[in-house]
């Protein structure tokens, strides 16, 4: 059997790509060979269709017309232009899908967040044309982002975000999202949480990797690497991580940001650098140093966790919290903001983390300082957290979540 995974991008260290790989792994255990079709790809046998990328010129232009900044004149041809672009894109995708001869399609977030408007319509055409059973893995919905609140093509958004059909099953990554899907669209979604492979062995040379990463970043043995393992966008709340280091006021502490700025512009990065400079915080922005896997030019993202002494995760909003699960899997302690999904789906399992509610307080700063000064206690708590997380957010949890939708589609191992 074969599953074709469809998305704007299936490459790199963004959350959608990482979670798509975990879904593919669970499906592989059920006998499905993986084949990716996206605007950016990296897996063996994948097919790259550049027009599927959310950065494709036509996708960006139509996005700007649909979600204009400020007042804009009427755009009477927008719906027709979206439909025309979707038809042309479907004509490019459909032969690739048919050539792969899949038994299952998996649409990764393309029917959830309107980053590529024609692609959503194109994939609806592809799914209808093939009649194949389809999983729609939905990481974040349009109504969860203010910038998508007032579209110029509301019918297009309401039709394709998400698209629904008798042979489509929806997967939401958290319980609040599943509830809002039911409220907004009257659709049922199975909750398929973000997961980690907690059974993966720790690298035998973990200590050596830690040393190499720290050396590459120019950190002496006495420096403490505080890791911010996220993209640089406003909702990640990285200003709170900078504030934490400022209030800790310890020259040994270095804040390392591993992921790129740019998906939403570079203003956030500029503001963080200004904040860090004013506060005397050593901020290292090193997105070129880390990638999804280790190679001759980059470390793997997991290497950053091995090198870290502590992790900051002060996100204001998350679809789930992939980087937090990575933190737990690599037995690192973290400061975490109690964003809504954390409160609903993660905190109830009983983790012991340094929690804040939208702002730093003296108690949180004091506890982070105490943990940094007592690595033994930090490690002990992190080990206990890992065991708890493994029981609730491991690959078996995802396999259990997929079982019902696959069975209802008549797709079984």
Buried (B, 14 or more C-beta within 10 A) or exposed (E): EBBBBBBBBBBBBBBBBBBBBBBBBBBEEBEBBBBBBBBBBBBEEBBBBEBBBBBBEBBBEBBEBBBBEEEEEEEEEBBEBBBEBBEBBBEEBBEBBBEBEBBBBBBBBBBBBBBBBBBBBBBBBBBBEBEBBBBBBBBBBBBBBEEBEEBBBEEBBEBBBBBBEEBBBBBBBBBBBBBBBBEBBEBEBBBBBBBBEBEEEEBEEBEEBBBBBBEBBEBEEEBBBBBBBBBBBBBBBBBBBBBBBBBBEEEBBBBBBBBBBBEEEEEBBEBBBEBBEEBEBBBBBBBEBBBBEBEEEBBBBBBBBBBBBBBBBBBBBBBBBBBBBBBBBBBBBBBBBBBBBBEBBBBEEEBEBBBBEEEBEEEBBEBBBEBBEEEEEBBBBBEBBBEBBBEBBBBBBBBEBBBEBBEEBEBEE
